[in-house]
Amino acid sequence: MTVTALTTMVGSGLVVMGVAVYGTGTGVSARQAQSVWDGVYTAEQAQRGEPLYQQSCAECHGPDLSGGEMSPGLVGGEFVWNWNGLSVGDLFERLRVSMPQGEPGSVSRQEKADILAFLLEANDFPAGDTELANRTGRLAGITFLAQQP
């Protein structure tokens, strides 16, 4: 093997590695680039979520989502800025493990996804063509952004 051949092989190896790394990075970026402004729930899902919210959440958070004596509001500036930069998966996980307070198992994952869709709609995030998933991992790539990019 000559030095030229070795250089060519090393150079080719670097090009292949560069493409592999670039390709992987692009896939991750594409998943993380999605935000609540991209229509991540459907209007029908939000409609299903409203009565579920009234049944399971309104007692503490208020029928108009404005909050209660001991519970924060779920609509408006304070709510959206509190979650700004986190993922929808983070918000879903909070709902999944702790809501309703004292009885988190009384509401199914799907019902919690529907309630979350209702919360997104109430905060004026646009609906889309695909339902919000009911798995934290699938929601981790959706960024909660208070302001439209």
CORWORA-V466592 format. One record per pair of residues at least 4 apart in sequence whose ideal C-beta (glycine too) atoms are under 6 Angstrom apart, sorted by the first residue. I is the first residue (numbers start at 1). J is the second residue. If there is no record, write none. Layout:
# CORWORA-V466592
<<I	J> <I	J>>
This chain:
# CORWORA-V466592
<<1	5> <1	6> <7	11> <29	33> <31	141> <32	141> <34	38> <34	141> <34	142> <35	143> <35	145> <36	125> <36	144> <37	148> <39	126> <39	127> <39	128> <40	132> <40	142> <41	45> <41	117> <41	120> <41	127> <41	132> <42	127> <42	131> <43	127> <45	114> <45	117> <45	131> <46	117> <46	118> <46	121> <48	114> <49	53> <49	114> <49	115> <49	117> <49	118> <50	118> <52	56> <52	111> <52	114> <52	115> <53	57> <53	115> <53	118> <54	58> <56	100> <56	107> <57	61> <58	63> <60	68> <60	71> <61	65> <61	67> <61	71> <61	74> <62	66> <62	67> <62	68> <65	74> <65	75> <65	122> <66	73> <67	71> <67	72> <67	73> <73	79> <74	79> <74	119> <75	79> <75	122> <75	123> <77	81> <80	123> <80	146> <81	146> <83	91> <83	144> <84	146> <86	90> <86	144> <87	140> <87	143> <88	139> <88	142> <88	144> <89	136> <89	139> <89	140> <92	96> <92	116> <92	136> <92	139> <93	136> <95	99> <95	112> <96	112> <97	104> <98	104> <99	104> <107	111> <107	112> <109	134> <110	134> <113	132> <113	134> <117	132> <120	125> <133	138> <133	139>>
